[in-house]
Amino acid sequence: MSKNINVLITGAGRRVPIIRAFRKALSGDGVKGRVICVDMDALSAGLYSGDNHYVVPGAGDPEYVPVLFRICRREEISFLVPTTDEELTVLSREQDRFRNHGIFVMVSSYATVLTCIDKFATYQFLRAHSIPTPQTFSAGSLPPDEKLDFPLMVKPRTGKGSINCFKVGNLSDLQYCLRVVPEAIIQEFAPGREYTADVMCNKSSQALIVVPRQRIATIAGVSQKGRTERNRDIEELAVEISAKLKIIGPANIQFMVDGAMPRCIEINPRLSGGIPLSLAAGADFAGMMVDLARGKDLSPALGRFEEGLIMLRYDESVFIKEGPNGYVPRNPV
């Protein structure tokens, strides 16, 4: 009888669709297992969507890794999927601790994660590999005022979710943003349509699948309306970026498209907030991660997704009650 493949998903938050995808992947023929969810917030919807759950310290807490490690041992976890930037940084650095006990962390190397989280380092990587990207400056390397070409984008160097991102049209607005945005970078404004490519890579950083999707509407940087699209230029760039950056596991790569070659604007070495659309389009990210954890040699399935599928997101509700040992779902999922 084969060993169960149990997965632990961190930062469960609103990740209900991917949690459900893992439960489906672990209930088919030939593979069985359980999905364990953790989050620092006891009132997190995703926390109650798995087979068991734990409230854990935040990723910045010294007890975060020890607590997570104990849960992995107790639940006989086969592999761990981090979902937030803060957890990526910590778990990529500590992944050998888990690997030495047979627990695979579905994350890229620490160096790769640092390159992605630092937007100026991302820009330097893209330029070094001749990958199209908007010109970007640090606050200390801006050209003289008279040579600035507005509009410009001002962003925090390590920000997320479009927080403190501003389009500025003049020198006065730029100077104000540089005062209020922490560790700001300044980027050439890239007009056009915004796309995210959801990517899944094997342990050799070979892209197994790439799903480009247009971001029609977003809230706080997360796609609320989107459409899958076959775009050869985006797919080829995503494959190239993944290989050169040595991505392992899931990633999402963002592009702006304005008639010519797509320009890469951001790389996140984790599952995207808009992953439900790629899942619905037939890209089995959960199943591929389960197979990688089982040591299977997967062949690329580039282009195997449903084109023209549109996602319109809405809120669902999860109902919980207080039990003797914390909150429990009223109707177990």
Number of C-alpha atoms within 10 A of each C-alpha: 3 7 10 15 19 23 30 28 24 25 26 28 21 14 23 19 17 22 25 17 17 26 23 15 22 22 12 11 7 7 15 16 21 22 23 26 26 26 22 18 16 17 14 18 20 25 32 29 25 23 15 15 22 19 18 20 17 16 22 12 9 10 13 17 22 10 14 22 17 11 18 21 14 9 16 17 24 25 23 26 24 24 22 19 21 14 19 28 22 17 26 20 17 15 21 14 15 21 13 9 13 14 22 21 25 24 26 27 20 16 13 18 24 20 19 21 22 17 23 22 15 22 24 16 17 21 15 9 12 9 17 16 22 18 14 22 17 15 13 8 10 13 11 7 8 7 8 13 13 14 16 20 20 26 24 22 19 17 18 16 12 14 12 15 18 17 18 19 14 13 16 9 13 19 11 11 21 17 10 11 18 14 14 25 23 27 21 18 19 21 10 13 14 20 28 29 28 28 32 30 27 24 17 11 20 22 28 21 27 30 31 29 30 22 21 16 13 14 10 10 14 15 24 18 19 23 19 23 20 17 16 11 13 27 21 14 20 27 22 17 21 25 16 13 22 20 28 25 28 28 24 25 25 22 26 24 18 13 9 9 15 23 21 26 23 20 25 21 30 26 21 22 17 23 24 18 26 26 19 16 20 13 26 18 25 21 17 22 24 21 17 19 20 16 10 12 10 13 11 15 12 16 18 14 22 17 17 14 15 17 21 12 13 7 4 7 6 17 12 16 11 10 10 7 6 11 16 17 16 13 10 12 10
